[in-house]
């Protein structure tokens, strides 16, 4: 992660979902692997 930044899993989940819905395959894999639905 970026130095001096905080991790915001809710924001991560939001943007991964958007990317996944738009067909970005890596985002779909990340969504499932990181279980990001838990942070919505």
Number of C-alpha atoms within 10 A of each C-alpha: 6 6 5 6 7 8 10 9 14 14 12 15 21 15 14 21 20 14 16 17 12 11 11 13 12 11 19 17 13 15 20 10 9 10 11 17 14 10 12 11
